[in-house]
């Protein structure tokens, strides 16, 4: 049971850190594209950019929760690393 808890905590920590890093990168670099796509309307571009980041968080957190619930259960350290 201890290996399963360690696996889930490690998976959740890595998933959250990766999701936050990718979302901040997309938010920073996506603004330039959105301002151009909305013909210089910065308020609209910033609003859409924020909504995209929130949607990105929701989709990724939802996937992580399902992956933890329905994923493989490790039995030892080696299978924990493999999964």
PDB file as gemmi writes it, atoms N, CA and C in Angstrom:
CRYST1    1.000    1.000    1.000  90.00  90.00  90.00 P 1                      
ATOM      1  N   UNK A   1       0.828  -1.206   0.000  1.00  0.00           N  
ATOM      2  CA  UNK A   1       0.000   0.000   0.000  1.00  0.00           C  
ATOM      3  C   UNK A   1       0.865   1.260   0.000  1.00  0.00           C  
ATOM      4  N   UNK A   2       1.990   1.209   0.645  1.00  0.00           N  
ATOM      5  CA  UNK A   2       2.867   2.362   0.729  1.00  0.00           C  
ATOM      6  C   UNK A   2       3.446   2.745  -0.635  1.00  0.00           C  
ATOM      7  N   UNK A   3       3.753   1.760  -1.463  1.00  0.00           N  
ATOM      8  CA  UNK A   3       4.298   2.029  -2.789  1.00  0.00           C  
ATOM      9  C   UNK A   3       3.255   2.688  -3.688  1.00  0.00           C  
ATOM     10  N   UNK A   4       1.986   2.343  -3.509  1.00  0.00           N  
ATOM     11  CA  UNK A   4       0.909   2.953  -4.303  1.00  0.00           C  
ATOM     12  C   UNK A   4       0.745   4.424  -3.932  1.00  0.00           C  
ATOM     13  N   UNK A   5       0.788   4.725  -2.659  1.00  0.00           N  
ATOM     14  CA  UNK A   5       0.667   6.117  -2.211  1.00  0.00           C  
ATOM     15  C   UNK A   5       1.851   6.933  -2.716  1.00  0.00           C  
ATOM     16  N   UNK A   6       3.050   6.371  -2.616  1.00  0.00           N  
ATOM     17  CA  UNK A   6       4.238   7.060  -3.120  1.00  0.00           C  
ATOM     18  C   UNK A   6       4.123   7.303  -4.622  1.00  0.00           C  
ATOM     19  N   UNK A   7       3.653   6.301  -5.340  1.00  0.00           N  
ATOM     20  CA  UNK A   7       3.478   6.423  -6.793  1.00  0.00           C  
ATOM     21  C   UNK A   7       2.492   7.535  -7.132  1.00  0.00           C  
ATOM     22  N   UNK A   8       1.353   7.547  -6.471  1.00  0.00           N  
ATOM     23  CA  UNK A   8       0.335   8.560  -6.762  1.00  0.00           C  
ATOM     24  C   UNK A   8       0.829   9.958  -6.422  1.00  0.00           C  
ATOM     25  N   UNK A   9       1.478  10.117  -5.298  1.00  0.00           N  
ATOM     26  CA  UNK A   9       1.979  11.434  -4.906  1.00  0.00           C  
ATOM     27  C   UNK A   9       3.067  11.927  -5.866  1.00  0.00           C  
ATOM     28  N   UNK A  10       3.951  11.027  -6.262  1.00  0.00           N  
ATOM     29  CA  UNK A  10       4.999  11.402  -7.204  1.00  0.00           C  
ATOM     30  C   UNK A  10       4.404  11.767  -8.562  1.00  0.00           C  
ATOM     31  N   UNK A  11       3.451  10.975  -9.027  1.00  0.00           N  
ATOM     32  CA  UNK A  11       2.796  11.249 -10.307  1.00  0.00           C  
ATOM     33  C   UNK A  11       2.042  12.579 -10.264  1.00  0.00           C  
ATOM     34  N   UNK A  12       1.321  12.827  -9.187  1.00  0.00           N  
ATOM     35  CA  UNK A  12       0.578  14.081  -9.070  1.00  0.00           C  
ATOM     36  C   UNK A  12       1.516  15.278  -9.015  1.00  0.00           C  
ATOM     37  N   UNK A  13       2.604  15.166  -8.254  1.00  0.00           N  
ATOM     38  CA  UNK A  13       3.547  16.277  -8.145  1.00  0.00           C  
ATOM     39  C   UNK A  13       4.180  16.592  -9.501  1.00  0.00           C  
ATOM     40  N   UNK A  14       4.649  15.565 -10.195  1.00  0.00           N  
ATOM     41  CA  UNK A  14       5.266  15.793 -11.505  1.00  0.00           C  
ATOM     42  C   UNK A  14       4.256  16.335 -12.517  1.00  0.00           C  
ATOM     43  N   UNK A  15       3.037  15.842 -12.474  1.00  0.00           N  
ATOM     44  CA  UNK A  15       2.006  16.299 -13.407  1.00  0.00           C  
ATOM     45  C   UNK A  15       1.631  17.752 -13.154  1.00  0.00           C  
ATOM     46  N   UNK A  16       1.492  18.134 -11.898  1.00  0.00           N  
ATOM     47  CA  UNK A  16       1.122  19.510 -11.573  1.00  0.00           C  
ATOM     48  C   UNK A  16       2.239  20.476 -11.958  1.00  0.00           C  
ATOM     49  N   UNK A  17       3.473  20.120 -11.640  1.00  0.00           N  
ATOM     50  CA  UNK A  17       4.601  20.994 -11.988  1.00  0.00           C  
ATOM     51  C   UNK A  17       4.713  21.145 -13.501  1.00  0.00           C  
ATOM     52  N   UNK A  18       4.584  20.060 -14.233  1.00  0.00           N  
ATOM     53  CA  UNK A  18       4.662  20.123 -15.694  1.00  0.00           C  
ATOM     54  C   UNK A  18       3.515  20.933 -16.277  1.00  0.00           C  
ATOM     55  N   UNK A  19       2.317  20.746 -15.755  1.00  0.00           N  
ATOM     56  CA  UNK A  19       1.148  21.493 -16.242  1.00  0.00           C  
ATOM     57  C   UNK A  19       1.316  22.988 -15.997  1.00  0.00           C  
ATOM     58  N   UNK A  20       1.789  23.359 -14.826  1.00  0.00           N  
ATOM     59  CA  UNK A  20       1.988  24.780 -14.513  1.00  0.00           C  
ATOM     60  C   UNK A  20       3.057  25.383 -15.420  1.00  0.00           C  
ATOM     61  N   UNK A  21       4.146  24.652 -15.646  1.00  0.00           N  
ATOM     62  CA  UNK A  21       5.223  25.157 -16.495  1.00  0.00           C  
ATOM     63  C   UNK A  21       4.739  25.344 -17.937  1.00  0.00           C  
ATOM     64  N   UNK A  22       4.046  24.361 -18.469  1.00  0.00           N  
ATOM     65  CA  UNK A  22       3.562  24.452 -19.851  1.00  0.00           C  
ATOM     66  C   UNK A  22       2.521  25.564 -19.974  1.00  0.00           C  
ATOM     67  N   UNK A  23       1.628  25.675 -19.005  1.00  0.00           N  
ATOM     68  CA  UNK A  23       0.599  26.719 -19.061  1.00  0.00           C  
ATOM     69  C   UNK A  23       1.222  28.116 -19.014  1.00  0.00           C  
ATOM     70  N   UNK A  24       2.221  28.308 -18.168  1.00  0.00           N  
ATOM     71  CA  UNK A  24       2.845  29.633 -18.102  1.00  0.00           C  
ATOM     72  C   UNK A  24       3.605  29.952 -19.386  1.00  0.00           C  
ATOM     73  N   UNK A  25       4.238  28.951 -19.995  1.00  0.00           N  
ATOM     74  CA  UNK A  25       4.930  29.158 -21.259  1.00  0.00           C  
ATOM     75  C   UNK A  25       3.938  29.505 -22.371  1.00  0.00           C  
ATOM     76  N   UNK A  26       2.837  28.763 -22.446  1.00  0.00           N  
ATOM     77  CA  UNK A  26       1.819  29.054 -23.454  1.00  0.00           C  
ATOM     78  C   UNK A  26       1.194  30.428 -23.228  1.00  0.00           C  
ATOM     79  N   UNK A  27       0.968  30.788 -21.984  1.00  0.00           N  
ATOM     80  CA  UNK A  27       0.363  32.081 -21.669  1.00  0.00           C  
ATOM     81  C   UNK A  27       1.281  33.220 -22.102  1.00  0.00           C  
ATOM     82  N   UNK A  28       2.567  33.080 -21.817  1.00  0.00           N  
ATOM     83  CA  UNK A  28       3.523  34.134 -22.139  1.00  0.00           C  
ATOM     84  C   UNK A  28       3.713  34.283 -23.648  1.00  0.00           C  
ATOM     85  N   UNK A  29       3.916  33.193 -24.332  1.00  0.00           N  
ATOM     86  CA  UNK A  29       4.209  33.270 -25.757  1.00  0.00           C  
ATOM     87  C   UNK A  29       2.950  33.300 -26.622  1.00  0.00           C  
ATOM     88  N   UNK A  30       1.834  32.852 -26.100  1.00  0.00           N  
ATOM     89  CA  UNK A  30       0.594  32.868 -26.862  1.00  0.00           C  
ATOM     90  C   UNK A  30      -0.024  34.239 -26.964  1.00  0.00           C  
ATOM     91  N   UNK A  31       0.309  35.139 -26.036  1.00  0.00           N  
ATOM     92  CA  UNK A  31      -0.249  36.488 -26.052  1.00  0.00           C  
ATOM     93  C   UNK A  31       0.096  37.216 -27.347  1.00  0.00           C  
ATOM     94  N   UNK A  32       1.326  37.082 -27.771  1.00  0.00           N  
ATOM     95  CA  UNK A  32       1.772  37.756 -28.998  1.00  0.00           C  
ATOM     96  C   UNK A  32       0.940  37.288 -30.193  1.00  0.00           C  
ATOM     97  N   UNK A  33       0.735  36.003 -30.284  1.00  0.00           N  
ATOM     98  CA  UNK A  33      -0.070  35.444 -31.377  1.00  0.00           C  
ATOM     99  C   UNK A  33      -1.511  35.944 -31.301  1.00  0.00           C  
ATOM    100  N   UNK A  34      -2.089  35.940 -30.101  1.00  0.00           N  
ATOM    101  CA  UNK A  34      -3.485  36.348 -29.967  1.00  0.00           C  
ATOM    102  C   UNK A  34      -3.685  37.827 -30.253  1.00  0.00           C  
ATOM    103  N   UNK A  35      -2.754  38.667 -29.827  1.00  0.00           N  
ATOM    104  CA  UNK A  35      -2.862  40.098 -30.144  1.00  0.00           C  
ATOM    105  C   UNK A  35      -2.847  40.293 -31.655  1.00  0.00           C  
ATOM    106  N   UNK A  36      -1.995  39.554 -32.346  1.00  0.00           N  
ATOM    107  CA  UNK A  36      -1.958  39.646 -33.807  1.00  0.00           C  
ATOM    108  C   UNK A  36      -3.241  39.090 -34.427  1.00  0.00           C  
ATOM    109  N   UNK A  37      -3.742  37.986 -33.887  1.00  0.00           N  
ATOM    110  CA  UNK A  37      -4.956  37.364 -34.432  1.00  0.00           C  
ATOM    111  C   UNK A  37      -6.188  38.249 -34.228  1.00  0.00           C  
ATOM    112  N   UNK A  38      -6.195  39.030 -33.137  1.00  0.00           N  
ATOM    113  CA  UNK A  38      -7.326  39.916 -32.861  1.00  0.00           C  
ATOM    114  C   UNK A  38      -7.041  41.352 -33.312  1.00  0.00           C  
ATOM    115  N   UNK A  39      -6.124  41.521 -34.234  1.00  0.00           N  
ATOM    116  CA  UNK A  39      -5.825  42.807 -34.883  1.00  0.00           C  
ATOM    117  C   UNK A  39      -5.500  43.908 -33.881  1.00  0.00           C  
ATOM    118  N   UNK A  40      -4.673  43.584 -32.884  1.00  0.00           N  
ATOM    119  CA  UNK A  40      -4.205  44.579 -31.929  1.00  0.00           C  
ATOM    120  C   UNK A  40      -5.114  44.828 -30.743  1.00  0.00           C  
ATOM    121  N   UNK A  41      -6.231  44.149 -30.650  1.00  0.00           N  
ATOM    122  CA  UNK A  41      -7.142  44.318 -29.511  1.00  0.00           C  
ATOM    123  C   UNK A  41      -6.568  43.551 -28.311  1.00  0.00           C  
ATOM    124  N   UNK A  42      -5.782  44.267 -27.488  1.00  0.00           N  
ATOM    125  CA  UNK A  42      -5.057  43.625 -26.395  1.00  0.00           C  
ATOM    126  C   UNK A  42      -5.973  43.126 -25.283  1.00  0.00           C  
ATOM    127  N   UNK A  43      -7.033  43.845 -24.989  1.00  0.00           N  
ATOM    128  CA  UNK A  43      -7.956  43.399 -23.930  1.00  0.00           C  
ATOM    129  C   UNK A  43      -8.612  42.071 -24.293  1.00  0.00           C  
ATOM    130  N   UNK A  44      -9.063  41.959 -25.522  1.00  0.00           N  
ATOM    131  CA  UNK A  44      -9.682  40.723 -25.976  1.00  0.00           C  
ATOM    132  C   UNK A  44      -8.655  39.594 -26.015  1.00  0.00           C  
ATOM    133  N   UNK A  45      -7.467  39.873 -26.478  1.00  0.00           N  
ATOM    134  CA  UNK A  45      -6.415  38.857 -26.547  1.00  0.00           C  
ATOM    135  C   UNK A  45      -6.041  38.365 -25.152  1.00  0.00           C  
ATOM    136  N   UNK A  46      -5.936  39.288 -24.194  1.00  0.00           N  
ATOM    137  CA  UNK A  46      -5.604  38.884 -22.825  1.00  0.00           C  
ATOM    138  C   UNK A  46      -6.720  38.064 -22.192  1.00  0.00           C  
ATOM    139  N   UNK A  47      -7.959  38.428 -22.469  1.00  0.00           N  
ATOM    140  CA  UNK A  47      -9.097  37.672 -21.937  1.00  0.00           C  
ATOM    141  C   UNK A  47      -9.133  36.257 -22.501  1.00  0.00           C  
ATOM    142  N   UNK A  48      -8.971  36.133 -23.793  1.00  0.00           N  
ATOM    143  CA  UNK A  48      -8.971  34.814 -24.430  1.00  0.00           C  
ATOM    144  C   UNK A  48      -7.774  34.000 -23.941  1.00  0.00           C  
ATOM    145  N   UNK A  49      -6.632  34.643 -23.798  1.00  0.00           N  
ATOM    146  CA  UNK A  49      -5.435  33.959 -23.310  1.00  0.00           C  
ATOM    147  C   UNK A  49      -5.669  33.399 -21.908  1.00  0.00           C  
ATOM    148  N   UNK A  50      -6.301  34.179 -21.047  1.00  0.00           N  
ATOM    149  CA  UNK A  50      -6.595  33.713 -19.688  1.00  0.00           C  
ATOM    150  C   UNK A  50      -7.576  32.535 -19.720  1.00  0.00           C  
ATOM    151  N   UNK A  51      -8.609  32.634 -20.535  1.00  0.00           N  
ATOM    152  CA  UNK A  51      -9.568  31.532 -20.642  1.00  0.00           C  
ATOM    153  C   UNK A  51      -8.917  30.258 -21.178  1.00  0.00           C  
ATOM    154  N   UNK A  52      -8.004  30.396 -22.111  1.00  0.00           N  
ATOM    155  CA  UNK A  52      -7.294  29.230 -22.635  1.00  0.00           C  
ATOM    156  C   UNK A  52      -6.435  28.567 -21.564  1.00  0.00           C  
ATOM    157  N   UNK A  53      -5.801  29.368 -20.722  1.00  0.00           N  
ATOM    158  CA  UNK A  53      -4.981  28.809 -19.642  1.00  0.00           C  
ATOM    159  C   UNK A  53      -5.864  28.078 -18.631  1.00  0.00           C  
ATOM    160  N   UNK A  54      -6.991  28.660 -18.279  1.00  0.00           N  
ATOM    161  CA  UNK A  54      -7.901  27.990 -17.339  1.00  0.00           C  
ATOM    162  C   UNK A  54      -8.407  26.679 -17.928  1.00  0.00           C  
ATOM    163  N   UNK A  55      -8.790  26.687 -19.189  1.00  0.00           N  
ATOM    164  CA  UNK A  55      -9.216  25.454 -19.843  1.00  0.00           C  
ATOM    165  C   UNK A  55      -8.109  24.418 -19.894  1.00  0.00           C  
ATOM    166  N   UNK A  56      -6.881  24.858 -20.139  1.00  0.00           N  
ATOM    167  CA  UNK A  56      -5.729  23.956 -20.160  1.00  0.00           C  
ATOM    168  C   UNK A  56      -5.544  23.288 -18.802  1.00  0.00           C  
ATOM    169  N   UNK A  57      -5.645  24.083 -17.735  1.00  0.00           N  
ATOM    170  CA  UNK A  57      -5.536  23.520 -16.384  1.00  0.00           C  
ATOM    171  C   UNK A  57      -6.641  22.487 -16.134  1.00  0.00           C  
ATOM    172  N   UNK A  58      -7.867  22.825 -16.471  1.00  0.00           N  
ATOM    173  CA  UNK A  58      -8.986  21.918 -16.202  1.00  0.00           C  
ATOM    174  C   UNK A  58      -8.857  20.600 -16.962  1.00  0.00           C  
ATOM    175  N   UNK A  59      -8.475  20.676 -18.220  1.00  0.00           N  
ATOM    176  CA  UNK A  59      -8.331  19.452 -19.014  1.00  0.00           C  
ATOM    177  C   UNK A  59      -7.194  18.588 -18.476  1.00  0.00           C  
ATOM    178  N   UNK A  60      -6.057  19.204 -18.176  1.00  0.00           N  
ATOM    179  CA  UNK A  60      -4.917  18.426 -17.698  1.00  0.00           C  
ATOM    180  C   UNK A  60      -5.142  17.842 -16.316  1.00  0.00           C  
ATOM    181  N   UNK A  61      -5.723  18.590 -15.411  1.00  0.00           N  
ATOM    182  CA  UNK A  61      -5.998  18.064 -14.073  1.00  0.00           C  
ATOM    183  C   UNK A  61      -7.027  16.933 -14.162  1.00  0.00           C  
ATOM    184  N   UNK A  62      -8.020  17.093 -15.016  1.00  0.00           N  
ATOM    185  CA  UNK A  62      -8.997  16.022 -15.206  1.00  0.00           C  
ATOM    186  C   UNK A  62      -8.358  14.758 -15.743  1.00  0.00           C  
ATOM    187  N   UNK A  63      -7.448  14.900 -16.701  1.00  0.00           N  
ATOM    188  CA  UNK A  63      -6.757  13.725 -17.235  1.00  0.00           C  
ATOM    189  C   UNK A  63      -5.897  13.062 -16.164  1.00  0.00           C  
ATOM    190  N   UNK A  64      -5.208  13.851 -15.367  1.00  0.00           N  
ATOM    191  CA  UNK A  64      -4.351  13.292 -14.309  1.00  0.00           C  
ATOM    192  C   UNK A  64      -5.182  12.525 -13.297  1.00  0.00           C  
ATOM    193  N   UNK A  65      -6.334  13.056 -12.926  1.00  0.00           N  
ATOM    194  CA  UNK A  65      -7.199  12.365 -11.965  1.00  0.00           C  
ATOM    195  C   UNK A  65      -7.674  11.029 -12.526  1.00  0.00           C  
ATOM    196  N   UNK A  66      -8.091  11.014 -13.784  1.00  0.00           N  
ATOM    197  CA  UNK A  66      -8.509   9.749 -14.394  1.00  0.00           C  
ATOM    198  C   UNK A  66      -7.344   8.780 -14.547  1.00  0.00           C  
ATOM    199  N   UNK A  67      -6.166   9.289 -14.867  1.00  0.00           N  
ATOM    200  CA  UNK A  67      -5.000   8.418 -15.026  1.00  0.00           C  
ATOM    201  C   UNK A  67      -4.609   7.780 -13.697  1.00  0.00           C  
ATOM    202  N   UNK A  68      -4.738   8.523 -12.616  1.00  0.00           N  
ATOM    203  CA  UNK A  68      -4.432   7.955 -11.291  1.00  0.00           C  
ATOM    204  C   UNK A  68      -5.481   6.912 -10.921  1.00  0.00           C  
ATOM    205  N   UNK A  69      -6.731   7.207 -11.206  1.00  0.00           N  
ATOM    206  CA  UNK A  69      -7.808   6.292 -10.808  1.00  0.00           C  
ATOM    207  C   UNK A  69      -7.793   4.997 -11.612  1.00  0.00           C  
ATOM    208  N   UNK A  70      -7.590   5.102 -12.925  1.00  0.00           N  
ATOM    209  CA  UNK A  70      -7.706   3.928 -13.780  1.00  0.00           C  
ATOM    210  C   UNK A  70      -6.360   3.369 -14.251  1.00  0.00           C  
ATOM    211  N   UNK A  71      -5.263   3.921 -13.771  1.00  0.00           N  
ATOM    212  CA  UNK A  71      -3.943   3.457 -14.198  1.00  0.00           C  
ATOM    213  C   UNK A  71      -3.524   2.177 -13.482  1.00  0.00           C  
ATOM    214  N   UNK A  72      -2.342   1.707 -13.848  1.00  0.00           N  
ATOM    215  CA  UNK A  72      -1.792   0.498 -13.240  1.00  0.00           C  
ATOM    216  C   UNK A  72      -1.428   0.743 -11.782  1.00  0.00           C  
ATOM    217  N   UNK A  73      -1.534  -0.310 -10.994  1.00  0.00           N  
ATOM    218  CA  UNK A  73      -1.149  -0.260  -9.584  1.00  0.00           C  
ATOM    219  C   UNK A  73       0.231  -0.897  -9.440  1.00  0.00           C  
ATOM    220  N   UNK A  74       1.230  -0.115  -9.039  1.00  0.00           N  
ATOM    221  CA  UNK A  74       2.562  -0.697  -8.899  1.00  0.00           C  
ATOM    222  C   UNK A  74       2.636  -1.636  -7.697  1.00  0.00           C  
ATOM    223  N   UNK A  75       3.439  -2.668  -7.839  1.00  0.00           N  
ATOM    224  CA  UNK A  75       3.613  -3.628  -6.744  1.00  0.00           C  
ATOM    225  C   UNK A  75       4.976  -3.507  -6.084  1.00  0.00           C  
ATOM    226  N   UNK A  76       5.940  -2.935  -6.804  1.00  0.00           N  
ATOM    227  CA  UNK A  76       7.255  -2.707  -6.227  1.00  0.00           C  
ATOM    228  C   UNK A  76       7.857  -1.449  -6.858  1.00  0.00           C  
ATOM    229  N   UNK A  77       9.084  -1.132  -6.454  1.00  0.00           N  
ATOM    230  CA  UNK A  77       9.719   0.101  -6.918  1.00  0.00           C  
ATOM    231  C   UNK A  77       9.947   0.092  -8.426  1.00  0.00           C  
ATOM    232  N   UNK A  78      10.303  -1.037  -8.980  1.00  0.00           N  
ATOM    233  CA  UNK A  78      10.569  -1.121 -10.422  1.00  0.00           C  
ATOM    234  C   UNK A  78       9.308  -0.855 -11.230  1.00  0.00           C  
ATOM    235  N   UNK A  79       8.180  -1.449 -10.849  1.00  0.00           N  
ATOM    236  CA  UNK A  79       6.949  -1.204 -11.590  1.00  0.00           C  
ATOM    237  C   UNK A  79       6.435   0.222 -11.362  1.00  0.00           C  
ATOM    238  N   UNK A  80       6.781   0.802 -10.216  1.00  0.00           N  
ATOM    239  CA  UNK A  80       6.407   2.188  -9.967  1.00  0.00           C  
ATOM    240  C   UNK A  80       7.108   3.100 -10.953  1.00  0.00           C  
ATOM    241  N   UNK A  81       8.408   2.868 -11.176  1.00  0.00           N  
ATOM    242  CA  UNK A  81       9.157   3.681 -12.125  1.00  0.00           C  
ATOM    243  C   UNK A  81       8.688   3.469 -13.552  1.00  0.00           C  
ATOM    244  N   UNK A  82       8.310   2.237 -13.892  1.00  0.00           N  
ATOM    245  CA  UNK A  82       7.837   1.941 -15.233  1.00  0.00           C  
ATOM    246  C   UNK A  82       6.508   2.606 -15.525  1.00  0.00           C  
ATOM    247  N   UNK A  83       5.635   2.655 -14.558  1.00  0.00           N  
ATOM    248  CA  UNK A  83       4.316   3.245 -14.819  1.00  0.00           C  
ATOM    249  C   UNK A  83       4.380   4.747 -14.724  1.00  0.00           C  
TER     250      UNK A  83                                                      
END                                                                             
